[in-house]
Amino acid sequence: MMKINLLFIAPFLLIACNRGDHVWNEESNRVAVEVRKTLNDYFKDVNADGPLAELKYLDSTASFSWHPPGFNGPIDFDSVKTILLQNAATGIRSVVSWDSLNIFPETKDKAKYTGRISVVTNGDTIRLSEEGNVVKKEDGWKLVSGKTVVSNR
């Protein structure tokens, strides 16, 4: 009797386990699409409105840290905000674009990403590599931590 029950139950267990993978794949794809849209919108807004447009995409909590090019370590949100205010005051505008962007969903509200970026300022192009972590908040996906380095490749 036990053999019969196991033979009967085993296919249902396999289907249930596979359904879980299917559900995560759907959720993972949704997260990847949302994060990609957010990061593309981020650059679109910066290109249209200048450096201060970045602020709406950054997590302003104490969890935020970013390691920008030329710094020995990560800086907090207030330091990034100060730098953005200084950059905006110069009036110099840059055009920023993703050369490549890879999204790695971790949960329904967390993802990592890596990418290569081109920044064109006054006709000069700088290439950057970036890796970061984003979290989903009530008002959308926010960059919470990461690192950007000059790559020129």
Buried (B, 14 or more C-beta within 10 A) or exposed (E): EEEEEEEEEEEEEEEEEEEEEEEBEEEBEEBBEBBBEBBEBBBEBBBEEBBBBBEBBBBBEEEBBBBBEEEEEBBBBEBBBEBBEEBBEEEEBBEBEBEEBEBBBEEEEBBBBBBBBBBBEEEEEBEBBBBBBBBBEEEEBBBBBBBBEEBEE
